[in-house]
Amino acid sequence: MNEKASAAMRQFLAAMGLDLAAEGMERTPERVTEMFEWLFGGCGKTADAAWGELFETETRGLTAVQHIPFYSLCEHHLVPFFGEVHIAYLPGDGKIAGFSKFVRVVDILARRPQLQERLTREIAEAVSRGLGAEGVLVVVEAQQLCMMMRSEAAPGTRTLTSEADGCIADDAGLRREAWELLRRG
């Protein structure tokens, strides 16, 4: 465990008026530190290595991977935002990855302080770069606790972001087809 972070957390919680000697609170600074180490586990990592072995196929159509769950922290408040990622892509030269690799890529990119818009773009770039995809559409649907928990609370509010790249960004017909494929899921 990061002792420096744990000591800083202890100091922070005490400054917020918490009694760290109270029953159940004695190890809270260490537990919070361990949780943040996990939550920030994607910092300094690149999604490129997560793809692993690519497979050759003769597919010529779009492929979609949907309902990939993610959890991240808003970089403005360090409060969670979470939801699902939906990806449609057109393989380049027939190269595809195992479906579990998409989950791993999303996890790496989400486990760091983030903005939903940036996360959406980073996933699209990772698919384009890692698979050599001819085109990609990424849609992220999330609930932002920083918006839902504050004084101007908006429970149940969801935010949607999308990012298109390559031929899906350039070709309106292909973009409509990718959106329709994701809607069907």
Buried (B, 14 or more C-beta within 10 A) or exposed (E): EEEEBBEEBBEEBEEEEBEBEEEEEEEBBBBBBBEBBEBBBBEEBEBEEBBEEBEEEEEEEBBBBBEBEBEBBBEEBEBBBBBBBBBBBBBBEEBBBEEEBBBBBBBBBBBBBBBBEBBBBBBBBBBBBBBBBBBBBBBBBBBBBBBBEEEEEEEEEEBEBBBBBBBBBEBEEBBEBBBEBBEEE
